[in-house]
Amino acid sequence: MTASFSRLPRILLFALSCVTLGGSVMARPAPRPEPTPELPGPLVGSLEISNERERPVLVYIDGAFAIELPASSTRVLPGVPNGTRLVTYGGRVGGYATDRVDIRIDRRAAIRIAPLRGFINVRNTTNMNMAISLGSLDLGLLGPGREILSPAMPAGSYVLTAISTVRRLKPQIQDVVVQGGDTVAVELRPFTSSVLVDNPFPHSVNVFIDGMRVAKIRRFESTRLDDLDPGRVTLEMRHSGQRLATGMLDLVPGAELRWSPAAARFGQLEIINPSRTRVRVAVDGVDEFILNAGTSKVLSSVPAGRVNVELMTAEGRTIVHEVMVVANRVERFEVPRVWLSGTPVRPNIF
């Protein structure tokens, strides 16, 4: 028994060594893990945007603000996700537009923002038919009070020409500047002028323009003279062949002027021819008549003030005298006898 107990530690040691050796054979190291592949980044491309407008535009991609692009410039936007993108661009003038753009991986797409176009609205305020053209573009015939809208025009300067189809008048030419996205309003101004004439006298008068009778106005009434050619004109009021008032106006196309002469105070002028020769008489170049030898004539309603009395003999000799006419009085003028005794210089003119 003693020998058996003495062998026990060695048996235990042997068993323990067997267990340890067996464990070293079974516990193999785990294999090294395979490297994990890197996750791919976003699949993107780039977008080139060209703004050909004359003003900046705001650019949005899929509703998110991307860039404010200056006028007449080009920019490249990197890192745009691939796929079909909605690109919106525009501004306050002209509104916004949206394009579909296909973005490919590692490729560059491009979009062009074309210039905005504008319109010209022409209104005819004349009283006649007008032929309208914009440069070489014929817009057609435009009647009085009517309007016409041009087709879409690129931004720029244009020459608008309007020609009357009724009268021979100088064409109306205007320079029109079109801005993209805007409508320019243009009016064809009247080619002629108007004058409102007031008669301040207690009797009817005839109105003359540049020596041509154009109207008759009753006492204390007014009349409107339309369709007058522009320029400087001389107006007169006459009654019974006598000039009562005169004035000068500068007529402007499309303008309406007014002529209200002051009521003149009148006197009378008696012209006496004591000679044996008849003479032709004119007062201020208007009241013209023949005064026979030994006769006289009284002119009533002669405006007070200085008047010129022009005398012409049958031989063609002429002399002018200045006479002062006083209101409510009769002024007498006698043809000079000495002047009538001259030598004839021209054949008989009567």
Backbone hydrogen bonds, N-H to C=O, Kabsch-Sander energy under -0.5 kcal/mol:
donor,donor_aa,acceptor,acceptor_aa,energy
5,F,1,M,-2.3
6,S,2,T,-1.5
7,R,3,A,-1.1
8,L,4,S,-0.7
8,L,5,F,-0.5
11,I,7,R,-2.0
12,L,8,L,-2.6
13,L,9,P,-2.4
14,F,10,R,-2.5
15,A,11,I,-2.4
16,L,12,L,-2.5
17,S,13,L,-2.3
18,C,14,F,-2.2
19,V,15,A,-2.2
20,T,16,L,-2.5
21,L,17,S,-2.6
22,G,18,C,-2.7
23,G,19,V,-2.2
24,S,20,T,-1.8
25,V,21,L,-1.3
26,M,22,G,-1.5
27,A,23,G,-1.9
28,R,26,M,-1.6
44,V,42,P,-0.9
45,G,80,V,-2.6
46,S,107,R,-2.4
47,L,77,L,-2.4
48,E,109,A,-3.1
49,I,47,L,-0.5
49,I,75,R,-3.2
50,S,111,I,-2.2
51,N,49,I,-0.5
51,N,73,S,-3.3
52,E,50,S,-0.8
52,E,113,I,-2.2
57,V,69,L,-2.2
58,L,90,G,-2.9
59,V,67,I,-2.8
60,Y,88,T,-3.1
61,I,64,A,-2.8
62,D,60,Y,-0.5
62,D,86,L,-3.3
64,A,61,I,-1.9
66,A,59,V,-3.1
67,I,59,V,-1.4
69,L,57,V,-2.7
69,L,67,I,-0.6
72,S,53,R,-1.4
73,S,51,N,-1.0
73,S,70,P,-0.7
75,R,49,I,-2.4
77,L,47,L,-3.6
77,L,75,R,-0.5
80,V,45,G,-2.7
82,N,43,L,-2.6
83,G,103,I,-2.8
85,R,83,G,-0.7
85,R,101,V,-3.2
87,V,85,R,-0.7
87,V,99,D,-2.8
88,T,60,Y,-2.8
88,T,86,L,-0.6
89,Y,97,A,-2.5
90,G,58,L,-1.2
91,G,95,G,-1.3
94,G,92,R,-0.6
95,G,91,G,-0.7
97,A,89,Y,-2.6
99,D,87,V,-2.8
101,V,85,R,-2.7
101,V,99,D,-0.5
103,I,83,G,-3.2
103,I,101,V,-0.6
104,R,102,D,-0.5
106,D,44,V,-3.2
107,R,104,R,-1.9
109,A,46,S,-2.7
109,A,107,R,-0.6
111,I,48,E,-2.5
113,I,50,S,-3.2
114,A,112,R,-0.9
118,G,153,M,-3.2
119,F,182,D,-2.1
121,N,184,V,-3.2
122,V,120,I,-0.6
122,V,148,I,-3.0
123,R,186,V,-2.7
124,N,146,R,-2.7
125,T,123,R,-0.8
125,T,188,L,-1.5
130,M,142,L,-2.5
131,A,163,I,-2.8
132,I,130,M,-0.6
132,I,140,G,-2.7
133,S,161,T,-1.7
134,L,137,L,-3.4
135,G,133,S,-0.6
135,G,159,V,-2.5
137,L,134,L,-2.6
138,D,136,S,-0.6
139,L,132,I,-1.9
139,L,137,L,-0.6
140,G,132,I,-1.0
142,L,130,M,-3.3
145,G,124,N,-2.5
146,R,143,G,-1.8
148,I,122,V,-2.2
150,S,120,I,-2.6
153,M,118,G,-3.5
155,A,116,L,-0.8
156,G,178,V,-1.9
158,Y,176,V,-3.3
160,L,158,Y,-0.6
160,L,174,Q,-3.2
161,T,133,S,-2.5
161,T,159,V,-0.5
162,A,172,Q,-2.6
163,I,131,A,-2.0
165,T,129,N,-2.1
169,L,167,R,-1.4
172,Q,162,A,-2.7
173,I,171,P,-0.6
174,Q,160,L,-2.5
176,V,158,Y,-3.2
176,V,174,Q,-0.5
178,V,156,G,-3.4
178,V,176,V,-0.6
181,G,117,R,-2.0
182,D,179,Q,-2.1
184,V,119,F,-2.9
186,V,121,N,-3.0
188,L,123,R,-3.0
189,R,187,E,-0.9
193,S,228,L,-2.8
194,S,255,A,-2.1
195,V,225,L,-2.3
196,L,257,L,-3.0
197,V,195,V,-0.6
197,V,223,T,-3.1
198,D,259,W,-2.4
199,N,221,E,-2.7
205,V,217,I,-2.3
206,N,238,R,-2.8
207,V,215,A,-3.1
208,F,236,E,-2.5
209,I,212,M,-2.7
210,D,234,T,-3.0
212,M,209,I,-1.8
214,V,207,V,-2.9
215,A,207,V,-1.3
217,I,205,V,-2.7
220,F,201,F,-1.2
221,E,218,R,-1.9
223,T,197,V,-2.2
225,L,195,V,-3.3
226,D,224,R,-0.6
228,L,193,S,-2.5
231,G,251,L,-2.0
233,V,249,L,-2.8
235,L,247,G,-3.2
236,E,208,F,-2.2
237,M,245,A,-2.5
238,R,206,N,-2.5
239,H,242,Q,-2.7
242,Q,239,H,-1.8
244,L,237,M,-3.8
244,L,242,Q,-0.5
245,A,237,M,-1.3
247,G,235,L,-2.4
249,L,233,V,-2.1
251,L,231,G,-3.2
251,L,249,L,-0.7
254,G,192,T,-2.7
255,A,252,V,-2.2
257,L,194,S,-2.8
257,L,255,A,-0.5
259,W,196,L,-2.9
260,S,258,R,-0.5
264,A,262,A,-0.6
267,G,302,V,-2.9
268,Q,329,R,-3.0
269,L,299,L,-2.6
270,E,331,E,-3.2
271,I,269,L,-0.5
271,I,297,K,-3.0
272,I,270,E,-0.5
272,I,333,F,-3.1
273,N,295,T,-2.9
279,V,291,L,-2.3
280,R,312,M,-3.1
281,V,289,F,-3.3
282,A,310,E,-2.0
283,V,287,D,-1.1
284,D,282,A,-0.6
284,D,308,N,-3.3
286,V,283,V,-2.0
287,D,283,V,-1.5
288,E,286,V,-1.6
289,F,281,V,-2.5
291,L,279,V,-3.2
292,N,290,I,-0.6
294,G,273,N,-1.4
294,G,275,S,-0.8
295,T,292,N,-1.5
297,K,271,I,-2.1
299,L,269,L,-3.5
299,L,297,K,-0.5
300,S,298,V,-0.6
302,V,267,G,-2.7
304,A,265,R,-3.7
305,G,325,V,-2.5
307,V,323,V,-2.8
309,V,307,V,-0.5
309,V,321,H,-3.5
310,E,282,A,-3.4
310,E,308,N,-0.6
311,L,319,I,-3.1
312,M,280,R,-2.0
313,T,317,R,-2.4
316,G,313,T,-1.3
319,I,311,L,-2.2
321,H,309,V,-2.8
323,V,307,V,-2.9
325,V,305,G,-2.9
325,V,323,V,-0.6
328,N,266,F,-3.2
329,R,326,V,-1.5
331,E,268,Q,-3.4
331,E,329,R,-0.6
333,F,270,E,-3.2
335,V,272,I,-3.1
340,L,336,P,-0.9
341,S,338,V,-1.3
342,G,339,W,-0.9
349,I,314,A,-1.0
